[in-house]
Amino acid sequence: MEPELAALIVEGQAAQARVSGWPRFERDVRHFLALPALGLPAPDPAHLFAFFFQVRRAFHFTIDHILGGSLAVARFRASVWQSIFTRDVDRYRRALAQRLHDVTTLIVGPSGTGKELVARAIGLSRYIPFDPSAQAFTEDFRGAFYALHLAAPSPTLVESELFGHRKGAFTGAVADRAGWLEDCPPLGTVFLDEIAEVDPGIQVKLLRVIQTRTFQRVGDTKARRFHGKIVAATNRDLAAEMQAGRFRPDLYYRLCSDVIQTPALETQLRDASDELGLFLRFIARNVAGEAEADALAQEAEAWITTQLGREYRWPGNVRELEQCVRNVLIRGEYWPPRRARLKPPASTTRSRSRSLRPNSSSRRSGWERGLVPRGSRSAVRCPSSRYW
């Protein structure tokens, strides 16, 4: 049963795939979990099976995909897990599995800490009912996540993408168009990235969506209903934004029912400094492929240790660490913006780059192979990458 569920997660075809292990699971539930002597009937096998599949997906997207073993990461994983199942998993199974779409999740933290990755983990780990007659799940979880970046320069564009529009509502609206709130199915999730950047007029409309679950297309008066879940994220200090009058307090108090804080890379490395190598090896595999991952990670770690120092704070977080690895791969060095003016002359830089090369001829050839990634960058699926 476990290999079959794992395959459904990897392939993302849960609604089309017939689960061959279902008849045995149903039989075992009715045989082993029914306690008639105590007046306890067996739990609904279909609901229990759907719940187990949700737990398996949650492990895949949180435990397996959030990298690191520091205390900060352990707390972070627990926070994401509770966002999916609450602090009482048994209560969730009994009564809340199909109710948490009404709870809006707010993800806060510095840029480059993987807020969209967390949103995907929550959205792709939602409860999906199982249909016993079809012996399949009712929906494909991978096609039910809609991400929208709200910092787009045009509020009209953001409003159209989110709510949809009616033909003629503005210049260029040549046909009626449904927005993502309308396209999102009941078991889907809409991710509103950079919520603090959104225009005040759109903030009012979002408040209405969260309060009443209804909205209108741009240029239309017909009320439409939103059935999915909303996850929002920001790297801004929302308390300061509210005090400055740029963010509506009533919208914040609709968003803050479930808040997740993403830890900065500096915090993670402070708790467990030896994990820098773990992050570097993972990034190197994505950048240069498995064959060159260890060599590239060692080169990057050597540069960081000798030039930046272990105390470097990584203001760009994991996103900056990834670019550091790419810089070391291409040029053998990485200079953060604030330290660019301290960069040594080109001749010195070249000598330092050469000093990082292994001495043996076999290791030199390995270095040379590492200068050209074996795998294409486009082959790496960033949304599913593990960045902790």
C-alpha positions in Angstrom: 0.0 0.0 0.0 2.8 2.4 0.9 4.6 2.1 -2.4 1.3 2.7 -4.3 0.5 5.9 -2.3 4.1 7.1 -2.8 3.8 6.6 -6.5 0.6 8.6 -6.6 2.4 11.5 -4.8 5.3 11.5 -7.2 3.2 11.1 -10.4 0.4 13.4 -9.2 -2.3 11.4 -10.9 -4.4 10.5 -7.8 -7.8 11.1 -9.5 -7.1 9.0 -12.5 -5.3 6.1 -10.8 -7.3 3.2 -9.4 -5.9 2.2 -6.0 -5.5 -1.5 -6.2 -4.9 -1.9 -2.4 -8.2 -0.3 -1.5 -10.3 -3.5 -1.2 -7.8 -5.0 1.3 -7.6 -1.8 3.3 -11.4 -1.6 3.6 -11.6 -5.3 4.6 -8.9 -4.9 7.3 -10.5 -1.7 8.7 -13.9 -3.4 9.1 -12.3 -6.5 10.6 -9.7 -5.1 13.0 -11.1 -1.7 14.0 -14.7 -2.5 14.7 -15.4 -3.2 18.4 -19.0 -4.2 18.7 -18.7 -5.5 22.3 -17.9 -1.9 23.3 -20.5 -0.4 21.0 -17.8 1.1 18.7 -18.4 0.6 15.0 -15.5 0.6 12.5 -14.5 4.1 11.3 -15.5 5.0 7.8 -12.8 3.2 5.6 -12.9 5.8 2.8 -12.4 8.7 5.1 -9.6 6.9 7.0 -7.9 6.1 3.7 -8.2 9.7 2.5 -6.7 10.8 5.9 -3.8 8.4 5.6 -3.1 9.7 2.1 -3.1 13.2 3.4 -0.6 12.3 6.1 1.6 10.6 3.6 1.6 13.8 1.4 2.3 16.0 4.4 5.3 13.9 5.2 6.5 14.2 1.6 6.2 18.0 1.4 7.2 18.9 5.0 9.4 16.3 6.6 11.1 15.1 3.4 11.3 18.5 1.6 12.3 20.8 4.5 16.1 20.3 4.8 18.0 20.7 8.0 18.3 19.4 11.5 18.6 22.6 13.6 16.2 23.5 16.4 14.9 26.4 14.3 14.1 24.0 11.4 12.5 21.5 13.8 10.2 24.2 15.1 9.5 25.3 11.6 8.5 21.8 10.5 6.2 21.5 13.5 4.6 24.9 12.6 3.9 23.8 9.1 2.5 20.4 10.3 0.1 22.1 12.7 -1.0 24.4 9.9 -2.2 21.3 8.0 -3.5 19.2 10.9 -3.8 21.6 13.8 -2.2 20.7 17.2 -4.8 17.8 17.7 -4.6 15.4 14.8 -7.3 13.2 16.2 -9.8 16.1 16.4 -8.8 17.0 12.9 -9.5 13.5 11.6 -12.9 13.4 13.4 -14.3 16.8 12.6 -12.0 19.3 10.8 -10.6 17.6 7.7 -13.1 19.4 5.4 -13.4 22.6 7.4 -9.9 24.1 7.5 -10.3 25.8 4.1 -12.0 28.6 6.0 -8.7 29.2 8.0 -6.4 31.6 6.2 -2.7 31.0 6.6 -0.2 33.9 6.8 3.5 33.1 6.2 6.0 35.8 7.3 9.8 35.9 7.1 12.7 37.4 5.3 13.1 37.1 1.5 14.8 34.0 0.3 13.5 31.7 3.1 11.1 29.7 1.0 7.7 31.1 1.8 6.2 29.8 -1.5 7.6 26.4 -0.8 5.8 26.4 2.5 2.6 27.6 0.8 2.9 24.7 -1.7 3.4 22.2 1.1 0.2 23.4 2.8 -1.8 23.6 -0.4 -0.7 20.2 -1.8 -1.3 18.5 1.6 -5.0 19.3 1.8 -7.5 16.6 2.5 -8.9 14.9 -0.7 -11.9 12.5 -0.3 -11.6 9.0 -1.6 -14.4 7.6 -3.9 -14.9 3.9 -3.0 -17.0 3.2 -6.1 -14.3 4.4 -8.4 -11.5 3.2 -6.1 -9.7 6.6 -6.7 -9.3 10.0 -5.1 -11.7 12.6 -6.2 -9.1 15.2 -7.3 -5.5 15.6 -8.4 -3.7 17.6 -5.6 -0.9 18.9 -7.9 -3.2 20.9 -10.1 -4.9 22.8 -7.3 -2.3 25.4 -6.3 -2.5 28.9 -7.8 0.3 31.4 -7.0 -0.1 35.1 -7.6 2.6 37.7 -7.0 0.8 40.8 -5.8 3.7 43.2 -6.2 3.0 43.6 -10.0 3.3 47.2 -11.2 -0.3 47.4 -12.4 -3.1 47.0 -9.8 -5.5 46.4 -12.7 -3.4 43.4 -13.8 -3.4 42.0 -10.2 -7.1 42.6 -9.9 -7.8 40.9 -13.2 -5.7 37.9 -12.4 -7.2 37.5 -9.0 -10.9 38.3 -9.6 -11.3 38.0 -13.3 -12.9 40.6 -15.5 -15.8 41.3 -17.8 -15.4 42.2 -21.5 -14.8 45.9 -21.9 -14.0 46.5 -18.2 -10.7 48.2 -19.1 -8.5 48.7 -22.2 -7.4 45.3 -23.5 -10.3 43.3 -21.9 -11.5 41.9 -25.1 -13.3 38.9 -23.6 -14.8 37.7 -20.3 -12.1 36.1 -18.1 -12.3 34.1 -14.9 -9.7 34.9 -12.2 -7.9 32.5 -10.0 -10.4 32.8 -7.2 -13.0 31.6 -9.6 -10.9 28.8 -11.2 -9.7 27.5 -7.8 -11.6 24.3 -7.0 -13.0 23.6 -3.4 -9.9 21.6 -2.5 -7.5 24.1 -4.1 -5.4 26.8 -2.7 -4.7 30.4 -3.8 -1.3 31.7 -2.7 -1.1 35.5 -2.4 2.6 36.4 -2.4 3.8 39.8 -1.1 0.4 40.6 0.4 1.8 43.8 1.9 2.5 45.2 -1.5 -1.1 45.1 -2.7 -3.1 48.2 -3.6 -5.4 49.5 -0.9 -8.4 49.1 -3.1 -7.6 45.4 -3.7 -7.1 45.0 0.1 -10.8 46.0 0.6 -11.9 43.4 -2.0 -9.7 40.7 -0.4 -11.2 41.5 3.0 -14.6 40.8 1.5 -13.4 37.5 0.0 -12.1 36.3 3.4 -15.2 37.5 5.3 -18.0 36.4 3.0 -16.2 34.0 0.5 -17.7 36.1 -2.3 -16.2 38.4 -4.9 -17.0 40.1 -8.2 -15.2 40.2 -11.5 -13.8 43.6 -12.6 -16.6 45.5 -14.3 -19.3 43.0 -13.2 -21.9 43.1 -10.5 -22.6 39.4 -10.2 -21.4 37.9 -6.9 -19.4 34.8 -7.3 -18.3 32.4 -4.6 -14.7 31.3 -3.6 -14.6 27.7 -2.4 -10.8 27.2 -1.8 -8.2 28.1 0.8 -6.1 31.3 0.9 -2.5 31.3 1.9 -0.7 34.7 2.0 2.9 35.7 2.5 5.1 38.8 3.1 8.6 39.8 4.1 7.4 43.1 5.5 6.8 44.0 9.1 3.0 44.1 9.0 2.8 45.9 12.4 4.9 48.7 11.0 2.9 48.7 7.7 -0.4 49.1 9.7 1.1 51.9 11.8 2.2 53.7 8.6 -1.3 53.3 7.2 -0.2 51.2 4.2 -1.9 47.9 5.3 -5.4 47.6 6.6 -5.7 46.3 10.2 -9.0 44.6 9.5 -7.4 42.6 6.7 -4.5 41.6 9.0 -6.9 40.4 11.6 -8.6 38.2 9.0 -5.3 36.8 7.9 -3.6 36.1 11.2 -5.7 33.0 12.3 -2.7 30.8 11.4 0.8 32.4 11.2 4.0 30.7 10.2 7.4 32.3 10.6 10.1 31.1 8.2 13.6 31.1 9.8 16.5 33.0 8.3 19.5 31.0 7.1 21.6 32.8 9.7 19.4 31.5 12.5 19.6 27.9 11.2 23.4 28.0 10.9 23.7 29.6 14.3 21.9 26.6 15.8 23.9 24.0 13.7 26.9 25.5 11.9 27.9 22.1 10.4 24.7 22.2 8.3 26.2 24.6 5.8 27.7 21.7 4.0 24.3 20.0 3.9 22.8 23.0 2.2 25.7 23.3 -0.2 25.6 19.7 -1.3 21.8 19.9 -2.0 22.2 23.1 -4.0 25.2 21.7 -5.9 23.2 18.7 -6.9 20.5 21.0 -8.4 23.1 23.2 -10.1 25.7 20.8 -11.4 24.2 17.3 -11.1 25.0 14.4 -8.9 28.4 13.6 -10.3 29.8 17.0 -9.5 27.8 17.8 -6.4 30.4 16.9 -3.8 33.3 18.6 -5.5 31.3 21.8 -6.2 30.0 21.9 -2.6 33.6 21.6 -1.2 34.8 24.4 -3.5 31.9 26.6 -2.4 32.5 25.8 1.3 36.2 26.5 1.0 35.5 29.9 -0.6 32.9 30.8 2.1 35.2 29.8 4.9 38.3 31.6 3.6 36.7 34.7 2.1 33.4 35.4 3.8 33.9 33.7 7.1 31.7 31.3 8.9 30.1 34.3 10.7 28.8 35.8 7.4 25.1 36.5 8.0 23.6 35.6 4.6 21.1 38.5 4.2 19.7 37.0 1.1 19.2 33.7 2.9 19.1 30.4 0.9 18.5 32.3 -2.3 21.8 34.1 -1.8 23.5 30.8 -0.9 22.4 29.3 -4.2 23.8 32.2 -6.1 27.0 31.9 -4.2 27.3 28.3 -5.4 26.6 29.4 -9.0 29.2 32.1 -8.8 31.8 29.7 -7.5 30.9 27.3 -10.2 31.3 29.9 -13.0 34.1 32.2 -11.7 35.5 30.5 -8.7 34.4 33.3 -6.4 31.5 35.1 -4.8 31.5 38.7 -3.5 28.3 40.0 -1.8 27.2 43.5 -2.8 28.4 45.1 0.5 31.8 43.5 0.1 32.2 44.2 -3.6 34.4 47.3 -3.0 36.8 45.1 -1.0 37.2 42.7 -3.9 41.0 42.1 -4.5 42.6 42.9 -7.9 42.0 40.5 -10.7 45.5 38.9 -10.4 45.0 38.2 -6.7 41.5 36.8 -7.4 42.9 34.5 -10.0 45.6 33.2 -7.7 43.1 32.6 -4.9 40.8 30.8 -7.3 43.8 28.6 -8.3 44.6 28.0 -4.7 41.2 26.3 -4.3 42.0 23.8 -7.0 43.2 20.3 -5.9 46.8 19.5 -6.7 46.5 16.1 -8.3 45.8 15.9 -12.0 42.8 13.7 -11.4 41.3 16.3 -9.1 42.1 19.1 -11.6 40.1 17.3 -14.2 37.3 17.0 -11.8 37.4 20.7 -11.2 37.4 21.3 -14.9 34.4 19.1 -15.4 32.6 21.0 -12.6 32.8 24.3 -14.5 30.1 23.1 -16.9 26.9 21.8 -15.2 26.1 18.3 -16.3 22.3 18.8 -15.8 20.4 21.7 -17.3 19.0 24.3 -14.9 15.6 24.0 -16.5 15.5 20.4 -15.5 15.3 21.4 -11.8 11.8 22.0 -10.6 12.2 24.9 -8.2 8.7 24.7 -6.6 9.4 21.2 -5.3 13.0 21.8 -4.4 14.0 21.4 -0.7 15.5 24.6 0.5 16.1 23.9 4.2 
